[in-house]
Amino acid sequence: MSLATLITCSLLSTLTNINNTAAKTDTLGNIINAHDGNVIYSDKDSMYYWVGTSYTLCNMNRSTECKATPNITMINIPFAPHCGWTNNDFAVYSSKDLNSWTLLNPSAIPSHQRPNGIYFRPKMLFNKKTSKYVLWFNYVTEGLPEFDCPTSWGPVDKNACKSVLGTAESDTPQGPYVIKNLPVIMGSDGWVHGDFGVFTDDDDKAYIAYNTYDHEFDVSIDLLTDDYTNTTKNNSGYFTSHTEAPVMIKTAPNKYLVVTGPLCCFCRGGSTMAVYEAEHPLGPYNITKVDINPEVNKTKISTQQSFALKMNDSTYLWGGDRWQTSVYKAHDFVVWLPLNIGSDRMPKPLVNLPDWDIDA
Protein backbone atom coordinates (compact mmCIF):
# COMPACT_ATOMS: atom_id res chain seq x y z
CA MET A 1 0.00 0.00 0.00
CA SER A 2 1.55 3.28 -1.09
CA LEU A 3 1.48 6.65 0.63
CA ALA A 4 0.05 9.42 -1.55
CA THR A 5 -2.73 11.92 -1.90
CA LEU A 6 -4.87 9.20 -3.44
CA ILE A 7 -4.21 5.89 -1.75
CA THR A 8 -5.97 2.63 -1.06
CA CYS A 9 -6.22 2.12 2.68
CA SER A 10 -6.78 -1.64 2.82
CA LEU A 11 -6.17 -2.03 6.56
CA LEU A 12 -8.92 0.34 7.66
CA SER A 13 -11.28 -1.10 10.25
CA THR A 14 -12.47 1.71 12.57
CA LEU A 15 -15.93 3.16 12.05
CA THR A 16 -15.75 6.96 12.32
CA ASN A 17 -18.58 9.48 12.22
CA ILE A 18 -18.03 12.47 9.94
CA ASN A 19 -19.99 15.55 11.02
CA ASN A 20 -20.53 18.31 8.45
CA THR A 21 -22.84 20.52 10.53
CA ALA A 22 -20.11 22.30 12.51
CA ALA A 23 -16.48 23.30 12.25
CA LYS A 24 -14.13 20.41 13.01
CA THR A 25 -12.06 20.67 16.20
CA ASP A 26 -8.70 19.25 17.30
CA THR A 27 -7.78 17.32 20.44
CA LEU A 28 -7.49 20.58 22.41
CA GLY A 29 -10.95 21.71 21.39
CA ASN A 30 -9.71 24.38 18.99
CA ILE A 31 -11.35 24.84 15.59
CA ILE A 32 -9.19 23.20 12.93
CA ASN A 33 -7.84 25.91 10.65
CA ALA A 34 -6.74 23.90 7.60
CA HIS A 35 -8.52 24.86 4.40
CA ASP A 36 -8.25 24.05 0.66
CA GLY A 37 -5.60 21.38 1.33
CA ASN A 38 -5.63 17.58 1.29
CA VAL A 39 -5.43 14.46 3.44
CA ILE A 40 -3.00 11.60 2.84
CA TYR A 41 -2.65 8.22 4.57
CA SER A 42 0.65 6.75 5.78
CA ASP A 43 0.85 2.97 5.93
CA LYS A 44 4.21 3.39 7.69
CA ASP A 45 2.58 4.61 10.91
CA SER A 46 -1.12 3.98 10.11
CA MET A 47 -1.76 7.71 10.33
CA TYR A 48 -3.70 10.28 8.36
CA TYR A 49 -2.06 13.65 7.74
CA TRP A 50 -4.05 16.75 6.88
CA VAL A 51 -2.44 19.90 5.49
CA GLY A 52 -4.34 23.10 4.80
CA THR A 53 -4.18 26.87 4.68
CA SER A 54 -4.36 28.52 8.08
CA TYR A 55 -6.44 31.60 7.34
CA THR A 56 -6.64 34.63 9.63
CA LEU A 57 -9.52 35.76 11.84
CA CYS A 58 -10.89 38.05 9.14
CA ASN A 59 -14.38 38.55 7.83
CA MET A 60 -14.88 37.90 4.13
CA ASN A 61 -16.31 40.69 2.03
CA ARG A 62 -18.16 38.90 -0.75
CA SER A 63 -17.80 41.72 -3.25
CA THR A 64 -13.99 41.80 -3.09
CA GLU A 65 -13.18 38.36 -1.73
CA CYS A 66 -10.82 37.37 -4.53
CA LYS A 67 -8.75 40.52 -4.91
CA ALA A 68 -5.29 40.93 -3.42
CA THR A 69 -4.86 43.37 -0.57
CA PRO A 70 -2.68 46.35 -1.62
CA ASN A 71 -0.58 46.28 1.53
CA ILE A 72 -0.02 42.91 3.16
CA THR A 73 0.62 43.61 6.83
CA MET A 74 -0.70 42.25 10.11
CA ILE A 75 -2.29 45.65 10.78
CA ASN A 76 -4.94 45.43 8.06
CA ILE A 77 -5.80 41.73 8.41
CA PRO A 78 -8.78 41.89 10.85
CA PHE A 79 -11.96 42.48 8.86
CA ALA A 80 -9.92 43.50 5.83
CA PRO A 81 -11.83 43.75 2.53
CA HIS A 82 -9.51 41.15 1.01
CA CYS A 83 -9.88 38.40 3.59
CA GLY A 84 -7.52 35.46 3.13
CA TRP A 85 -5.14 37.19 0.74
CA THR A 86 -2.17 37.47 3.06
CA ASN A 87 1.02 35.69 4.13
CA ASN A 88 -0.89 32.59 5.30
CA ASP A 89 0.68 29.65 7.12
CA PHE A 90 0.13 25.98 6.26
CA ALA A 91 -1.02 23.88 9.23
CA VAL A 92 -0.47 20.10 9.53
CA TYR A 93 -2.62 17.78 11.67
CA SER A 94 -2.53 14.02 12.29
CA SER A 95 -5.18 11.43 13.15
CA LYS A 96 -5.57 7.68 13.48
CA ASP A 97 -9.29 7.68 12.71
CA LEU A 98 -10.19 10.82 10.68
CA ASN A 99 -11.97 12.15 13.76
CA SER A 100 -9.48 12.93 16.53
CA TRP A 101 -7.00 15.42 15.06
CA THR A 102 -3.77 16.65 16.70
CA LEU A 103 -2.08 19.85 15.55
CA LEU A 104 1.52 18.95 14.66
CA ASN A 105 2.71 22.24 13.20
CA PRO A 106 0.86 25.54 12.72
CA SER A 107 3.49 26.78 10.23
CA ALA A 108 4.85 24.00 8.02
CA ILE A 109 6.94 26.45 5.96
CA PRO A 110 8.32 28.82 8.63
CA SER A 111 7.82 32.49 7.81
CA HIS A 112 11.54 33.25 8.08
CA GLN A 113 12.27 30.58 5.45
CA ARG A 114 9.88 31.82 2.76
CA PRO A 115 9.45 35.04 0.78
CA ASN A 116 6.61 37.34 1.77
CA GLY A 117 3.50 36.79 -0.32
CA ILE A 118 0.08 35.16 -0.43
CA TYR A 119 0.08 31.39 0.23
CA PHE A 120 -2.90 29.06 -0.20
CA ARG A 121 -4.21 25.65 -1.42
CA PRO A 122 -1.32 23.36 -0.28
CA LYS A 123 -1.22 19.71 -1.35
CA MET A 124 1.00 17.02 0.21
CA LEU A 125 2.68 14.06 -1.51
CA PHE A 126 4.98 11.35 -0.17
CA ASN A 127 7.82 10.18 -2.40
CA LYS A 128 8.77 6.55 -1.70
CA LYS A 129 11.99 6.83 -3.69
CA THR A 130 13.38 9.80 -1.75
CA SER A 131 11.43 9.18 1.50
CA LYS A 132 10.56 12.88 1.42
CA TYR A 133 7.29 14.72 1.88
CA VAL A 134 6.58 17.33 -0.77
CA LEU A 135 4.22 20.29 -0.62
CA TRP A 136 2.87 21.98 -3.73
CA PHE A 137 1.21 25.34 -3.14
CA ASN A 138 -0.17 28.50 -4.74
CA TYR A 139 1.86 31.68 -4.30
CA VAL A 140 0.72 35.17 -5.30
CA THR A 141 2.91 38.27 -5.26
CA GLU A 142 0.22 40.60 -6.59
CA GLY A 143 0.04 43.79 -4.54
CA LEU A 144 3.55 43.50 -3.13
CA PRO A 145 6.19 46.19 -3.72
CA GLU A 146 8.48 43.65 -5.42
CA PHE A 147 5.96 43.08 -8.21
CA ASP A 148 8.57 42.33 -10.88
CA CYS A 149 10.16 38.86 -10.86
CA PRO A 150 13.45 38.68 -8.97
CA THR A 151 16.39 38.35 -11.36
CA SER A 152 17.41 35.17 -9.53
CA TRP A 153 14.37 33.47 -11.03
CA GLY A 154 15.91 33.61 -14.48
CA PRO A 155 14.45 34.62 -17.85
CA VAL A 156 10.72 34.31 -17.13
CA ASP A 157 7.85 36.54 -18.17
CA LYS A 158 7.07 39.19 -15.54
CA ASN A 159 3.49 37.89 -15.38
CA ALA A 160 4.86 34.72 -13.79
CA CYS A 161 5.12 36.67 -10.56
CA LYS A 162 1.41 37.34 -10.31
CA SER A 163 0.29 33.83 -9.43
CA VAL A 164 2.57 30.81 -9.53
CA LEU A 165 2.99 27.31 -8.15
CA GLY A 166 5.79 26.42 -5.75
CA THR A 167 7.18 23.36 -3.98
CA ALA A 168 8.76 22.62 -0.62
CA GLU A 169 10.25 19.45 0.87
CA SER A 170 10.64 17.86 4.32
CA ASP A 171 11.75 14.64 5.99
CA THR A 172 8.50 14.53 7.99
CA PRO A 173 4.86 15.28 7.15
CA GLN A 174 4.72 18.11 9.70
CA GLY A 175 7.90 19.79 8.45
CA PRO A 176 9.54 22.18 8.69
CA TYR A 177 9.52 22.33 4.89
CA VAL A 178 12.26 23.98 2.86
CA ILE A 179 11.26 25.66 -0.40
CA LYS A 180 12.70 23.81 -3.40
CA ASN A 181 11.28 25.64 -6.43
CA LEU A 182 9.51 29.01 -6.54
CA PRO A 183 8.20 29.56 -9.11
CA VAL A 184 7.77 26.25 -10.86
CA ILE A 185 7.67 27.01 -14.58
CA MET A 186 4.90 24.70 -15.74
CA GLY A 187 4.52 22.74 -18.97
CA SER A 188 1.52 24.66 -20.31
CA ASP A 189 2.07 27.67 -22.56
CA GLY A 190 0.86 30.12 -19.89
CA TRP A 191 2.70 31.78 -17.00
CA VAL A 192 0.05 32.54 -14.41
CA HIS A 193 -1.36 29.49 -12.62
CA GLY A 194 -4.02 28.86 -10.01
CA ASP A 195 -5.96 25.97 -8.46
CA PHE A 196 -4.53 22.48 -8.78
CA GLY A 197 -4.70 18.88 -7.59
CA VAL A 198 -1.96 16.25 -7.29
CA PHE A 199 -2.11 12.53 -8.04
CA THR A 200 0.26 9.57 -7.64
CA ASP A 201 -0.22 6.62 -10.00
CA ASP A 202 0.34 2.93 -9.21
CA ASP A 203 3.85 3.13 -10.73
CA ASP A 204 4.68 5.99 -8.30
CA LYS A 205 4.78 8.59 -11.05
CA ALA A 206 3.10 11.78 -9.90
CA TYR A 207 1.02 14.35 -11.79
CA ILE A 208 -0.47 17.76 -11.23
CA ALA A 209 -3.73 19.02 -12.76
CA TYR A 210 -3.91 22.82 -12.74
CA ASN A 211 -5.50 25.79 -14.43
CA THR A 212 -3.76 28.63 -16.24
CA TYR A 213 -5.11 32.12 -15.59
CA ASP A 214 -3.62 33.70 -18.70
CA HIS A 215 -5.11 31.01 -20.93
CA GLU A 216 -8.82 31.35 -20.14
CA PHE A 217 -8.41 29.39 -16.87
CA ASP A 218 -7.88 26.24 -18.96
CA VAL A 219 -6.94 23.01 -17.15
CA SER A 220 -4.05 20.76 -18.18
CA ILE A 221 -1.84 18.13 -16.53
CA ASP A 222 1.94 17.88 -16.08
CA LEU A 223 4.04 14.82 -15.25
CA LEU A 224 6.24 15.62 -12.24
CA THR A 225 9.95 14.92 -11.89
CA ASP A 226 11.03 11.80 -9.99
CA ASP A 227 11.48 13.78 -6.77
CA TYR A 228 8.00 15.41 -7.16
CA THR A 229 9.42 18.94 -6.59
CA ASN A 230 9.27 20.11 -10.20
CA THR A 231 7.59 19.38 -13.51
CA THR A 232 9.03 17.50 -16.46
CA LYS A 233 6.97 19.92 -18.60
CA ASN A 234 5.45 16.84 -20.24
CA ASN A 235 1.96 18.29 -20.59
CA SER A 236 -1.45 16.93 -21.58
CA GLY A 237 -2.60 20.03 -23.41
CA TYR A 238 -5.70 21.97 -22.36
CA PHE A 239 -9.00 20.13 -22.18
CA THR A 240 -11.41 22.41 -20.26
CA SER A 241 -11.69 26.16 -19.82
CA HIS A 242 -12.93 28.61 -17.18
CA THR A 243 -12.74 25.98 -14.45
CA GLU A 244 -10.85 25.57 -11.19
CA ALA A 245 -10.23 23.33 -8.15
CA PRO A 246 -9.44 20.19 -10.21
CA VAL A 247 -9.11 16.78 -8.56
CA MET A 248 -7.53 13.80 -10.34
CA ILE A 249 -8.36 10.16 -9.53
CA LYS A 250 -8.00 6.70 -11.08
CA THR A 251 -10.88 4.22 -10.80
CA ALA A 252 -9.63 1.40 -13.07
CA PRO A 253 -6.33 0.42 -14.76
CA ASN A 254 -7.04 2.63 -17.78
CA LYS A 255 -9.58 5.05 -16.35
CA TYR A 256 -8.19 8.42 -15.27
CA LEU A 257 -10.69 11.06 -14.23
CA VAL A 258 -10.39 14.79 -13.63
CA VAL A 259 -13.22 16.47 -11.73
CA THR A 260 -13.40 20.26 -12.06
CA GLY A 261 -16.00 23.01 -11.89
CA PRO A 262 -16.70 26.58 -13.05
CA LEU A 263 -14.84 29.51 -11.52
CA CYS A 264 -16.07 29.97 -7.96
CA CYS A 265 -13.47 31.91 -5.96
CA PHE A 266 -14.19 31.38 -2.24
CA CYS A 267 -17.86 31.30 -3.22
CA ARG A 268 -20.64 30.54 -0.79
CA GLY A 269 -22.78 28.55 -3.21
CA GLY A 270 -20.25 26.03 -4.53
CA SER A 271 -20.29 24.93 -8.16
CA THR A 272 -21.22 22.09 -10.45
CA MET A 273 -18.35 19.65 -11.11
CA ALA A 274 -17.96 17.92 -14.46
CA VAL A 275 -15.95 14.74 -14.96
CA TYR A 276 -13.37 14.32 -17.75
CA GLU A 277 -12.08 10.87 -18.71
CA ALA A 278 -8.91 9.47 -20.33
CA GLU A 279 -7.07 6.15 -20.72
CA HIS A 280 -3.70 7.75 -19.86
CA PRO A 281 -2.87 10.28 -17.13
CA LEU A 282 -1.77 12.79 -19.79
CA GLY A 283 -4.87 12.25 -21.87
CA PRO A 284 -6.39 12.97 -24.24
CA TYR A 285 -9.34 13.82 -21.97
CA ASN A 286 -12.97 13.96 -23.02
CA ILE A 287 -15.91 15.32 -21.08
CA THR A 288 -18.43 12.76 -19.81
CA LYS A 289 -22.09 13.15 -18.92
CA VAL A 290 -21.29 12.86 -15.22
CA ASP A 291 -21.53 15.81 -12.83
CA ILE A 292 -20.84 14.95 -9.19
CA ASN A 293 -22.54 18.12 -7.93
CA PRO A 294 -25.43 18.73 -10.32
CA GLU A 295 -27.80 21.62 -9.80
CA VAL A 296 -31.23 20.21 -8.99
CA ASN A 297 -34.17 22.59 -8.51
CA LYS A 298 -31.66 25.48 -8.52
CA THR A 299 -29.82 23.86 -5.60
CA LYS A 300 -26.39 22.20 -5.36
CA ILE A 301 -23.97 21.33 -2.56
CA SER A 302 -22.46 24.62 -1.38
CA THR A 303 -18.87 23.40 -1.12
CA GLN A 304 -15.74 24.14 -3.16
CA GLN A 305 -13.79 20.98 -3.99
CA SER A 306 -10.30 20.46 -2.55
CA PHE A 307 -9.25 16.77 -2.56
CA ALA A 308 -10.30 13.12 -2.89
CA LEU A 309 -8.70 10.35 -0.81
CA LYS A 310 -9.20 6.76 -1.98
CA MET A 311 -10.51 4.62 0.89
CA ASN A 312 -11.29 1.46 -1.10
CA ASP A 313 -12.20 0.46 -4.65
CA SER A 314 -15.72 1.86 -4.36
CA THR A 315 -15.38 4.92 -2.12
CA TYR A 316 -13.34 8.11 -1.93
CA LEU A 317 -13.33 10.60 0.90
CA TRP A 318 -14.21 13.80 -0.96
CA GLY A 319 -13.33 17.07 0.76
CA GLY A 320 -14.02 20.74 0.24
CA ASP A 321 -14.65 24.08 1.94
CA ARG A 322 -18.02 25.56 2.77
CA TRP A 323 -16.98 29.22 2.61
CA GLN A 324 -18.74 31.97 4.56
CA THR A 325 -20.27 29.61 7.12
CA SER A 326 -18.66 31.35 10.12
CA VAL A 327 -17.91 34.87 11.28
CA TYR A 328 -14.21 34.31 10.53
CA LYS A 329 -12.75 32.70 7.44
CA ALA A 330 -10.41 30.66 9.66
CA HIS A 331 -13.50 28.97 11.14
CA ASP A 332 -15.37 28.16 7.93
CA PHE A 333 -16.62 24.57 7.74
CA VAL A 334 -14.60 21.85 6.06
CA VAL A 335 -17.00 19.33 4.50
CA TRP A 336 -16.22 15.67 3.85
CA LEU A 337 -18.58 13.45 1.86
CA PRO A 338 -18.45 9.93 0.36
CA LEU A 339 -17.72 9.91 -3.36
CA ASN A 340 -19.00 6.52 -4.46
CA ILE A 341 -17.80 4.74 -7.61
CA GLY A 342 -20.34 2.79 -9.65
CA SER A 343 -19.97 -0.50 -11.50
CA ASP A 344 -19.04 1.50 -14.61
CA ARG A 345 -16.10 2.89 -12.56
CA MET A 346 -17.55 6.38 -12.81
CA PRO A 347 -18.29 8.53 -9.73
CA LYS A 348 -21.86 8.96 -8.61
CA PRO A 349 -23.29 12.38 -7.68
CA LEU A 350 -22.49 13.51 -4.16
CA VAL A 351 -25.19 13.45 -1.50
CA ASN A 352 -25.21 16.36 0.95
CA LEU A 353 -25.07 14.38 4.20
CA PRO A 354 -25.09 16.26 7.53
CA ASP A 355 -23.20 13.33 9.03
CA TRP A 356 -22.20 9.82 7.99
CA ASP A 357 -20.01 6.88 9.03
CA ILE A 358 -16.80 5.82 7.30
CA ASP A 359 -14.62 2.76 7.84
CA ALA A 360 -11.39 4.50 8.82
N, C-alpha and C positions, 0 to 999 in steps of 0.2 A: 504494500500500500504506500503510495507516494504522498509527499507533503507538498501541497500547492493550493492555489486559490480555489480550484475546482478539484475535489478529491473524493474518492470513494472511501467512506468510513465503515469498513466491514465489521469492525469489532464493537459497534455501538450497541448498547443494551439498556440504557437508562432512559426511562420515560420522563420527559421534561415538558412543563407547561409554558407555552409562549404567550405572553400577555401583550396585546397591542393597544390597550385602552389607556395606558399611562406611560410616562417616561420610565425607561429602565434604570435601575439603581445598582450600585456596586456593593461589595461586602461591608462597606462602612456606611451605607445608606445614602450616599451621594448620588445625584443624577449622573448617569454615564454621559459624558460629553465626547462622543466619538461618532462623527457624522460623515456621510458620503465616502466611506471606506470599504473594507471587506473583512471577512472572517476566513481564516485557514485552519486546517486541522493538522496536528503533528502526531504521527504514529510513534515517534521516538519517545514522547512523554505522555501520550494519550491526552493531549491538551488542545483546546481551541484558543486561537489568538485573534484578537479583534483590534484593528487599527482604524482610526478615524480622525477627522479634523476636530480639533478642540476649539469651538467658536467662543466668542466673548459674550458677556452678559449685555448684549445690545438688543434693541428692539427693531425689527425689520420694517422698513418703510416700503410698502409694496410698489410704489411708483418709481422708486430709484434703486430697487434691491440688487440689481445686477450691474451697477456702475461702480467704478473704482473711486475710493475716497481720494481727494486731491492732496491730502497731507496725512500720511499714515503715522500717527503718534498715539500713545496711550491716552492722551488728553481728550481726543475727540472720539474715542470708542463708545462710551456709554450713550445709547440712544442716538448714535450717529445715523445720518440718512443713508449710509452705505454699509449697512450692517453685514459683517462677515468678511468684508474685503479689507483684511489687515494681515499683519505678520503672525498668522495662526500657528499654533503648535499642532503636532500629531500625537495623540494619546494611544497607548497600547494597553490592552486588558487581557487577562487570561481566565479560562474557565474549564472545568472538567465536564460540565453538563449543559452548557449554553444558557444557564440560568443564574448561577452564582459567579459573578465577575469580580476579579481583583485588579485594581489599577497597578500596573507594573511600572509605567513611566508616563508622566504627563507631557513630556517633551522629547520625543524619540530622536529628533534632529535638534540638538541644543542650539539655542539662539546665537550663541557666540561662534558656532561652527557653520553658519549659513548666512548668505547675503540677505539683507533686508528686502522684503517683498511680500506678496500675497500668496499664501500656501493653502491648498485645499485638495480634496478628492484623492487621498493616498490609497495605494493598493500594494499589498505585501505578497511576495513570492518566496519560496524556499528553493535553493539550488542544490540538488543532491551532489553534483559534481564538485562544487566548491565548498559545500557545507556553509554557505552564507545566506543570510536573509537580505532580500532586496526590496526597497521601496521605490515605486514609481509615484510621481506626484505632479500636480499642476502648479505652475509658478507664474505669477503675473507681476510685471514691473510697472504697469501702467499707472501714472500718477506720481511716480517717484522722480526726484530730481535727476537721477542718472538714467534718463529715458533711453539714450542711445546705448547700443550694445557695447560692453567693455571690449577693448581691443584684444584682450587675452582670449576672447571667444573665437577669434579668427575671422575669416572673410564670410560673414553671414549677413543677410539682409537685415536692416535695422528693425523691420517689423517683427523679426524673431524675438525681440525683447518684450513685445507686448504680452504675449501669452505662450508659454512654452511648456514642455514636459522635462522633468528632471529625474535623476535616480540617486539613491543613496544605499549604502551597504553596511551590514553589521554581522557580528558573529552570533548574536542572539536576537530573538524576535522583538524584545523590548528595547534594543539598542544599548548605547547610543549609536546612531547611524552617522556615517561619514559620507558626504556628498561625493559621488563619482563623476557624474556628467550633468552639467547645467549650462546651456540647454542641450538636450538631445536633438540633433538635427535628423528629423524623421524621413522616412522613405517616400512620402507623398510629395507632390510638387508644390505644396504650400509651406508657409513658414509659421503661421500662427495656429496653435493647436489647443484644444479644449478637452472635454470629457473623454474618458477612456475606460476600458476594462482589460484585464490581463487574463491569460489562459495558458495552462501547461498541458501539453498533450501526453499521451501514453509513452512516447519515446523520449520524454523529458525536454523536448523542444518547447520554447515558450513564445507566445505571441501577444501583441497588443492591438486592440481595436480602438480607434480614436477618430475624432472628427477634426476637420481643418477649417478654422474660422474664415481664412481668406480664400476658401474655395467652396463657398455656399454651404458651409457646415457639413460638407460631405464626409462620410465615414469610409475608412479603409483600414487595412490590417498590415502590420509589419511583423516579420520574423525577427526575434531578438537574438543577440549574440549568445554564445555558450554560457557566459557568466551572468546573463540577464540584465546587465547594467547599460546596455546600449542596443541600437537596432542594426541589423545587417543591411537595412534599406531595401531588403527584398519585400516588395509591397504588392498587395492584392489589386490595387487600382480601386477607384471609388465605386460604390454600389448603392448608396442612398444619400440623399441630400436633406439639409435643414433638419437634422436629427442630432440627438445627444444622448449621453448616459448609456453607451452600448455595453452589453454583457455578452460574452462569448462562452458557449458550452458545446459539449459533444455528447450525443445521445446514442450513437451506434458507431461501429468502426469507420464508416464513411459518411457520417452525418454530422456536419459542423453547423451550428446555428448561431446567429448573431441577433440579439433582441435589442431594439432601439426605438426611441420615440421622438415625436416632434419637440422642437425647442421649448423648454419649460424651465427657465432659470429660477431656481429656488421657489417654484410656483406652489401655491396652496392646493390647486386642483389636481395635480398630477397630469399624466398624459397617456394616450393610447400607446401601445408598444407592439410594433410589427416584428415578425420573425422572418429572417433571411436564411437561406439554406445553401450549403455547398458540400461537395464530396471531398474537398481538400481545404485545410485551414486557410490557404491563401486564395480560395475561390476557384472559379468564378461563383459569385453569390447571386441568387435569384430570390425575389420576394415570394412568400407563400401567402396563403389565405388566412393564416393564423395571426391573431392579435391576443396577447395574454392579458391585456387590460382594455377590453372593448368598451365603448361608450354605449350603455343601455339605458333607454329612457332619459337621455341627457345626463347620465350619472356614470362615473368611473371611479376606480380606487384612487384616492387623493394622495398618492405616494410617488416620489421620484426614485426610479431604480438606481441601485448602487452595486449590487453583487449577486451572485448565485453560487452556493456551495453544494456540491453533490454529496448527498447523504447515502443514497443507494441507487440502483438502476432505474427506479421509478419515481424518485423524489429528490428535488433540490430545495435547499433552504434559500428562499428568495428574500433579499433585503433592500430596503429603501428608506427614504426620509419623508416624514409627513411634516413639511415646513409650515411655520406659522400656527403651530398648535399650542405654543406656550408664550408667556410674556417675553422670554428671552430666547434668542436663537440657540444658545447653548443647551437649552432644555427642550427643544423640539423633539417630538416622538420619533424613535427609530422603529420601523414596522418590519416584522418578519412573517412571511407567509409561505405555505407549501406550494411549490411549483411542481405539479405532477406531470409525468410523461406518459403518454398513451401508448397503445400497442403499435401505433404507426411511428413511434419514437419522436413524436412531435409534442411540444408542451401544450397543456390544456390551459384555458383561461384561469386566471387567479380568482380566488374567492375571498372576499373581504371579511376575514374571521376576526372577531374581537379577541378570541383566545383559542388555542389549539394545542394538542399534545404531539411531541415529536420524540422518536426513539433516538436519544443522544448518547 
